């Protein structure tokens, strides 16, 4: 009898602990999400986060992407994340917005760029920075596939999570491990002005694949925040024109095993007519089930309504719209409100 009582008490304790842990998990963002100021990536500058476009359209959007770069937040190796940084300032703006709009407050998706936006010290791990030309722009990369570089990134991710995982405004953190030119880890451009320098720097496909598989380790320090992963098929070795969606699907299963529903599947190429390479990835997303979300492929989709309705019909909880380059700011309030309702109601 005492043993049974002890077992019951233990089970009750575990149930209470698990319930408390589940209660701490933040809800994903729903509705329309502003992508934030993306011009920095083309200009090789730092992101200038602003809520000005949303202040002009209050009470419509469900979230905003707060952008930062690794080089901003850790300019020297092992440095602590500085106080009053670009993330902190953006969060203060969100708090001010939410005080004015308590009926429809914003959630934050944090997206910290690495790759071309890595600090100089990280780009020098294992050798000199690698000069490349991407989309006719000169850039430099570090050996983002190498174990030493990946260790430095994982260490930075621990610092970032220690600082912001407990911040209730930050509902999602975007995965940018292994990224090169865009905030899409699985995408690696193979134009000769990129693949040539990378191969000369001893790029190793198996290490790149390991980097992607280790995303679940990199983001393990985030305990209550949702992990948003942009997905694409990979093309290895560089120059291979046949994608490998099976590798991506294996990763998706691993991510869900590690994080459960906190692993949010995403894709940044969403449109009414998706690229053929994405068809098997979308099929895998539907098979494994929500949560997932999208980012529109076009700044201004040729079929805005169709794009929004398709995302909602597939079960996406949110969709990122371009803030820069005449994106959502060209649309009337009435249309944005309609799209927000479609996304929030699941297409109904």
Buried (B, 14 or more C-beta within 10 A) or exposed (E): EEEEEEEEEEEEEEEEEEEEEEEEBBEBBBBBBBBBBBEBBEEEEBBEBBBEBBEEBBBBBBBBBBBBBBBBBBEEEEEEBEEEBBBBEBBEBBEEBBEEBEEBBBBBBBBBBBBBBBBEBBBBBBEEBBEBBBEEEEBBBBBBBBBEBBEBBBBBBBBBBEBBBEBEBBBBBBBBBBBBBBBBBBBBBBBEBBBBBBBEBEBBBEBBBBBBBBBBEBBBBBEBBBBBBBBBBBBBEBEEEEBBBEBBBBBBEBBBEBBEEBBBBBBBBBBBEBEEBBEBBBEBBEEBEBBBBBBBBBBBBEEBEEBBBBBBEBBBBBBBBBBBBEBBBEBEEEBBBBBBBBBBEBBE
